[in-house]
Amino acid sequence: MGVDVGGQDAPWRRAAEEWFVQRLHEKGDFAAFVAHEPELGVVSSAVGTCDRHAPGPANLSGLHGHVFNISTDPRRRRLGYARACLDALLAWYRDETDVGVINLNATPDGLSLYHSLGFAAPRFPALQRLSHLPHSPPARRRSR
């Protein structure tokens, strides 16, 4: 998504591998679905987690799903692999969790797939701040 991923020895790769290995044992909060071809191995994937939030009027469980790592080998794009993986992940959310909201971050290449499966822009746009960036101190309240 526009970020330099570094080489095969980039430090994040080992940390990510350890994270995935741990999550594979958390059956209730994590799922990964892949498409495999004998010649190429894994050619597509869709991964999801469950995050606990406070319940609200539109999501009584407070459980949110987060979809990520949807990818397809460039040699196998437009063959339905990503759709099959994402369909399986959405079925997992529906059948095996109490998730009431599912979020994902889309690249332009995936928008038509996500729209076709019912994803839409949220009513309120998401904002993000990287925690390691300098910031201004919070404004002080005045006492009266």
Solvent accessible surface area in square Angstrom, and as a share of the most:
residue,aa,sasa,rsa
1,M,161,0.72
2,G,87,0.84
3,V,115,0.66
4,D,132,0.68
5,V,81,0.46
6,G,40,0.38
7,G,42,0.40
8,Q,158,0.70
9,D,130,0.68
10,A,14,0.11
11,P,117,0.74
12,W,119,0.42
13,R,67,0.25
14,R,145,0.53
15,A,60,0.47
16,A,28,0.22
17,E,94,0.42
18,E,85,0.38
19,W,83,0.29
20,F,55,0.23
21,V,79,0.45
22,Q,109,0.48
23,R,54,0.20
24,L,97,0.48
25,H,144,0.64
26,E,76,0.34
27,K,153,0.65
28,G,53,0.51
29,D,51,0.26
30,F,10,0.04
31,A,11,0.09
32,A,43,0.33
33,F,62,0.26
34,V,86,0.50
35,A,15,0.12
36,H,118,0.53
37,E,21,0.10
38,P,118,0.74
39,E,128,0.57
40,L,57,0.28
41,G,20,0.19
42,V,89,0.51
43,V,4,0.02
44,S,2,0.01
45,S,18,0.11
46,A,0,0.00
47,V,8,0.04
48,G,0,0.00
49,T,19,0.11
50,C,13,0.07
51,D,61,0.32
52,R,178,0.65
53,H,96,0.43
54,A,87,0.68
55,P,92,0.58
56,G,25,0.24
57,P,144,0.91
58,A,94,0.73
59,N,14,0.07
60,L,150,0.75
61,S,53,0.34
62,G,0,0.00
63,L,14,0.07
64,H,43,0.19
65,G,0,0.00
66,H,58,0.26
67,V,2,0.01
68,F,46,0.19
69,N,80,0.41
70,I,39,0.20
71,S,64,0.41
72,T,18,0.11
73,D,29,0.15
74,P,99,0.62
75,R,156,0.57
76,R,58,0.21
77,R,129,0.47
78,R,219,0.80
79,L,114,0.57
80,G,42,0.40
81,Y,52,0.20
82,A,22,0.17
83,R,96,0.35
84,A,59,0.46
85,C,4,0.03
86,L,0,0.00
87,D,61,0.32
88,A,36,0.28
89,L,0,0.00
90,L,33,0.16
91,A,30,0.23
92,W,18,0.06
93,Y,4,0.02
94,R,173,0.63
95,D,93,0.48
96,E,125,0.56
97,T,22,0.13
98,D,105,0.55
99,V,25,0.14
100,G,46,0.44
101,V,52,0.30
102,I,51,0.26
103,N,69,0.35
104,L,34,0.17
105,N,102,0.52
106,A,39,0.31
107,T,49,0.29
108,P,117,0.74
109,D,123,0.64
110,G,12,0.12
111,L,76,0.38
112,S,77,0.50
113,L,29,0.14
114,Y,16,0.06
115,H,107,0.48
116,S,69,0.45
117,L,45,0.22
118,G,67,0.64
119,F,33,0.14
120,A,85,0.66
121,A,91,0.70
122,P,89,0.56
123,R,215,0.79
124,F,153,0.64
125,P,106,0.67
126,A,92,0.71
127,L,169,0.84
128,Q,167,0.74
129,R,125,0.46
130,L,89,0.44
131,S,108,0.70
132,H,144,0.64
133,L,82,0.41
134,P,126,0.79
135,H,128,0.57
136,S,90,0.58
137,P,111,0.70
138,P,116,0.73
139,A,102,0.79
140,R,225,0.82
141,R,234,0.85
142,R,220,0.80
143,S,113,0.73
144,R,279,1.02
